[in-house]
């Protein structure tokens, strides 16, 4: 399938307009980052993220009010994947000391409810669990079963038959679940997911993500410098920086403006950026290959004409590839749910910006270099 087969367009003649568009988008993103900042997910800043799935549609404003009164400090509550899903995000990794006694009180009340007056001792208590010891293993097994049925995360300390100890997990999700179960008792729910990341790990992940993208660009620079010429490699890597920085700026610019696109930057975004880098460089290399072929065939033709002709010759392939990719990513963005939304969002705008840069930026920078330093490109 071929479209625009006889295209002969002056792409380089429009490069200054393209530069203006790129600079404008970059400045919008930069100003948005400075003014609004970037919203990082718990992967990078640490905290706890819990996803709850209710049986019936739920009022997110009502759930937000309940969660704010739990003593967890600043907590973000938003819908997840539909009217029955709720995501709760807090910077706390463990139960705060101020409400820890209330958690123990809830466990004690549950034990008293199922086994009034039973003899027990707390033999160990940590930020994430509490361990009880009972008179014998039969009582221990009965209490574990009853508490587990009531929604507590209970278990045996050991697998021995005479084990008399019970451990109860104490976590942010358990505390939220216990309290919401009372507030919305007519709308049962389950905890779909709970992610906990410490601040130190989050900082390390952030550094590793930046290094992953940086080294990917360095390797691409070396590869293209070997396969073509160094000026081609510089043009391609500059275009990739262009794609990543503008797409990153869109996260800040669109945050809070479009419902459903308040997306945080996490490891999924890093994966999307690395995918975008691979996609964009592939598109650029196709153009570079055609330029190299035409330079070998038409040794006396001006570089200006060769670049325009080469981009025109590959335009059919570029539009078909980018078009089919965009349709696929758009479907993921609309129907993929919350889990895939941030990945699809990054790729959707990234593919558009990457296609733009492979046409108007990467090759144009090669031409600018050749003109400025009066270099004759030969292969």
C-alpha positions in Angstrom: 0.0 0.0 0.0 1.4 3.3 -1.0 0.1 6.8 -0.5 1.6 10.2 -1.5 3.7 8.2 -4.0 4.8 11.3 -6.0 5.1 13.6 -3.1 7.7 16.4 -3.6 7.4 18.7 -0.6 9.8 21.3 0.7 10.2 20.1 4.2 13.5 21.9 4.9 11.8 25.1 3.8 9.4 24.8 6.7 12.1 24.0 9.3 12.0 27.4 11.0 8.3 27.0 11.5 8.9 23.6 12.9 11.6 25.0 15.2 9.1 27.6 16.4 6.5 24.9 17.2 9.1 22.8 19.0 10.4 25.8 21.1 6.8 26.8 21.9 5.9 23.3 23.1 9.1 23.0 25.1 8.6 26.4 26.8 5.0 25.5 27.7 6.2 22.3 29.2 9.1 24.0 31.0 6.9 26.7 32.5 4.4 24.1 33.6 7.1 22.1 35.3 8.4 25.2 37.1 5.0 26.5 38.1 3.1 23.2 38.7 5.9 20.7 39.1 5.8 17.1 38.1 3.6 14.7 40.0 5.5 11.5 40.9 3.9 8.2 41.8 4.9 6.2 44.8 7.5 4.4 42.7 9.6 7.6 42.9 8.6 9.4 46.1 7.6 6.5 48.4 4.4 5.8 50.1 1.4 3.4 50.0 -1.0 2.9 47.2 -4.2 0.9 47.7 -6.8 0.0 45.1 -10.3 -0.9 46.3 -12.9 -2.6 44.2 -16.5 -2.1 45.4 -19.5 -4.2 44.4 -21.6 -1.1 43.5 -20.8 2.4 42.2 -19.3 4.6 45.0 -19.1 8.4 45.6 -15.4 9.3 45.5 -16.1 12.5 47.5 -17.7 10.5 50.3 -14.8 8.0 50.4 -12.3 10.9 50.4 -14.0 12.3 53.5 -13.8 9.0 55.3 -10.1 8.5 54.5 -9.1 12.0 55.5 -10.5 11.3 59.0 -8.4 8.1 59.5 -5.3 9.9 60.7 -3.1 9.0 57.7 -2.1 12.6 57.0 -2.3 13.8 53.4 -4.1 11.2 51.3 -5.2 11.3 47.7 -8.4 9.5 46.7 -9.5 9.1 43.1 -11.5 6.7 40.9 -9.7 3.7 39.4 -11.0 2.1 36.2 -14.6 3.0 36.7 -17.3 4.0 39.1 -16.7 1.0 41.4 -12.9 1.4 41.7 -11.1 3.6 44.2 -7.4 4.4 44.5 -6.0 5.7 47.8 -2.5 7.0 47.9 -0.7 8.2 51.1 2.9 9.1 51.8 2.8 6.8 54.9 4.5 3.4 54.6 3.3 2.1 58.0 0.6 2.8 60.5 1.4 6.2 62.1 2.4 5.9 65.8 -0.6 8.2 66.8 -3.2 5.7 65.6 -1.3 2.5 66.2 -3.0 2.0 69.6 -6.4 2.3 67.9 -5.4 -0.5 65.5 -4.5 -2.8 68.5 -7.7 -1.8 70.2 -9.7 -3.0 67.1 -7.9 -6.3 67.1 -8.6 -6.7 70.9 -12.2 -5.9 70.3 -12.5 -8.5 67.6 -10.9 -11.2 69.8 -13.3 -10.3 72.6 -16.2 -10.5 70.3 -15.5 -14.0 69.2 -13.9 -15.3 72.4 -14.9 -13.2 75.4 -12.5 -13.3 78.3 -10.0 -15.5 76.6 -6.5 -15.5 78.0 -3.9 -13.9 75.7 -0.6 -12.0 75.7 1.1 -9.7 73.2 4.6 -11.1 72.9 5.8 -9.0 70.0 4.7 -5.7 68.3 6.3 -4.1 65.3 5.2 -1.3 62.9 3.7 -3.9 60.6 2.5 -6.7 62.8 1.5 -7.8 66.3 2.0 -11.3 67.7 -0.3 -12.9 70.3 0.1 -16.1 72.4 -2.8 -18.1 73.7 -3.2 -21.0 76.1 -3.1 -23.8 73.6 -3.1 -24.5 69.9 -6.8 -25.2 69.6 -7.7 -21.8 70.9 -5.1 -20.2 68.6 -6.5 -22.0 65.5 -10.0 -20.9 66.4 -9.1 -17.3 66.9 -7.1 -17.2 63.7 -10.0 -18.5 61.7 -12.5 -16.1 63.2 -10.3 -13.0 62.7 -9.5 -14.1 59.1 -13.2 -14.4 58.4 -13.7 -10.9 59.8 -11.1 -9.5 57.4 -8.0 -9.4 59.5 -4.7 -10.7 57.9 -3.9 -13.4 60.4 -1.6 -16.4 60.4 0.3 -19.0 62.4 3.8 -18.0 63.7 4.9 -21.6 63.0 3.6 -24.7 61.3 4.1 -26.9 64.3 1.0 -28.7 65.6 1.4 -27.3 69.1 1.8 -23.7 67.9 0.2 -21.3 70.3 1.1 -18.0 68.6 -0.9 -15.9 66.1 0.5 -13.0 64.0 -1.8 -10.2 62.8 -0.6 -8.0 60.0 -1.0 -4.3 60.7 -0.9 -2.2 57.5 -2.3 0.9 55.9 -4.7 -1.1 53.8 -6.0 -3.1 56.8 -6.7 0.1 58.7 -8.5 1.6 55.7 -10.4 -1.6 55.1 -11.5 -1.9 58.7 -12.8 1.6 58.9 -14.5 1.7 55.4 -16.2 -1.6 56.1 -18.1 0.2 58.9 -18.8 3.4 56.9 -20.0 1.6 53.7 -21.3 -1.6 55.1 -24.0 -1.9 52.4 -21.4 -1.8 49.6 -18.8 -4.6 50.1 -15.3 -4.2 48.6 -12.0 -6.0 48.3 -8.4 -4.8 48.2 -7.2 -5.4 44.6 -3.7 -4.1 45.1 -1.4 -2.6 47.7 2.0 -1.2 46.8 4.5 0.1 49.4 7.7 1.8 48.5 10.1 3.4 51.0 11.4 6.9 50.3 15.0 5.7 49.9 14.0 3.0 47.4 11.9 5.6 45.6 14.9 8.0 45.3 17.1 5.1 44.0 14.4 4.2 41.4 14.2 7.8 40.2 18.0 7.9 39.7 18.0 4.6 37.9 15.2 5.7 35.6 17.1 8.8 34.6 20.3 6.8 34.0 18.4 4.2 32.0 17.1 6.9 29.6 20.5 8.7 29.5 22.5 5.5 28.7 19.9 4.5 26.1 20.5 7.8 24.3 24.3 7.4 24.6 24.2 3.9 23.1 22.0 5.2 20.2 24.5 8.0 19.7 27.4 5.6 19.4 25.5 3.2 17.1 24.4 5.9 14.7 27.8 7.5 14.7 29.2 4.1 13.6 26.5 3.3 11.1 26.2 6.8 9.5 28.3 9.8 10.5 28.6 11.6 13.8 26.5 14.5 12.6 23.6 12.2 11.8 23.9 10.7 15.3 23.9 14.1 16.9 20.8 15.1 14.9 19.0 11.9 15.9 19.8 12.1 19.6 18.9 15.8 19.7 15.5 14.8 18.2 15.1 12.1 20.9 15.8 14.7 23.6 13.2 16.9 21.9 10.6 14.1 22.0 11.2 13.1 25.6 11.4 16.6 27.0 8.3 17.8 25.2 6.3 14.7 26.2 7.5 15.1 29.8 6.3 18.7 29.7 2.8 17.6 28.6 2.5 15.7 31.9 2.8 18.9 33.8 0.9 21.1 31.3 -2.2 18.8 31.1 -2.3 17.8 34.8 -5.5 19.2 36.3 -6.8 20.5 32.9 -8.3 17.4 31.4 -10.4 15.0 33.6 -8.9 11.6 33.6 -5.4 12.8 32.6 -4.1 13.6 36.0 -1.3 11.1 35.5 1.7 10.6 37.8 5.2 9.8 36.6 6.2 6.3 37.7 8.1 3.3 36.3 5.4 2.7 33.7 6.2 6.2 32.2 9.9 5.3 32.1 9.0 2.1 30.2 6.9 4.2 27.8 9.8 6.7 27.3 12.2 3.9 26.5 9.6 2.4 24.0 9.1 5.9 22.5 12.9 6.3 22.1 13.1 3.0 20.2 10.1 3.9 18.0 11.3 7.4 17.2 14.8 6.4 16.4 13.5 3.7 14.0 11.6 6.3 12.1 14.6 8.6 12.0 16.9 5.8 10.8 14.5 5.1 7.9 14.9 8.7 6.7 18.6 8.6 7.3 19.0 5.4 5.2 17.2 7.0 2.3 19.3 10.2 2.6 22.4 8.1 2.5 21.2 6.1 -0.5 20.4 9.3 -2.4 23.7 10.8 -1.5 25.5 7.8 -3.0 23.3 8.0 -6.2 23.1 11.7 -6.7 26.6 12.9 -5.8 26.2 16.3 -7.5 22.7 17.2 -6.3 22.5 19.8 -3.5 22.0 18.4 0.0 18.9 20.5 0.4 17.1 18.7 -2.5 18.4 15.3 -1.4 17.0 15.6 2.1 13.6 16.9 0.8 13.4 14.1 -1.7 14.4 11.4 0.8 11.8 12.5 3.4 9.1 12.7 0.6 10.0 9.1 -0.5 9.6 7.7 3.0 6.5 9.8 3.9 4.2 7.0 2.8 5.8 4.5 5.1 6.0 7.1 8.0 2.3 7.9 7.8 1.1 4.3 7.6 3.4 3.2 10.5 2.6 6.2 12.7 -1.1 6.0 11.8 -1.6 2.3 12.7 0.5 2.8 15.9 -1.6 5.8 17.0 -4.9 3.9 16.4 -3.7 1.0 18.6 -2.4 3.3 21.3 -5.6 5.4 21.2 -7.7 2.2 21.8 -5.5 1.5 24.8 -5.9 5.0 26.1 -9.7 4.9 25.9 -10.4 1.3 26.8 -7.2 0.1 28.5 -8.2 1.2 32.0 -6.2 3.0 34.6 -3.3 0.5 34.6 -2.5 1.1 30.9 -3.6 4.8 30.7 -0.3 6.4 31.6 1.6 4.1 29.3 -0.8 4.8 26.4 -0.9 8.5 27.1 2.9 8.8 26.9 3.1 6.8 23.7 0.1 8.6 22.0 1.6 12.0 22.3 5.2 10.7 22.0 4.5 9.0 18.6 3.0 12.3 17.3 6.0 14.3 18.5 8.5 11.7 17.5 7.1 11.5 13.9 7.2 15.3 13.8 10.8 15.4 15.0 12.0 12.6 12.5 10.6 14.7 9.6 11.3 18.3 10.7 14.1 18.1 13.3 16.5 15.2 12.9 17.3 15.7 9.2 17.0 19.5 9.4 19.8 19.6 12.1 22.0 17.6 9.7 21.4 20.2 7.0 22.0 23.1 9.4 25.4 21.6 10.4 26.5 21.0 6.8 25.5 24.5 5.8 27.1 26.2 8.8 30.5 24.4 8.6 30.4 24.0 4.8 30.7 20.3 5.1 30.1 18.0 2.1 28.4 14.8 3.3 29.7 11.7 1.4 29.3 8.0 1.9 
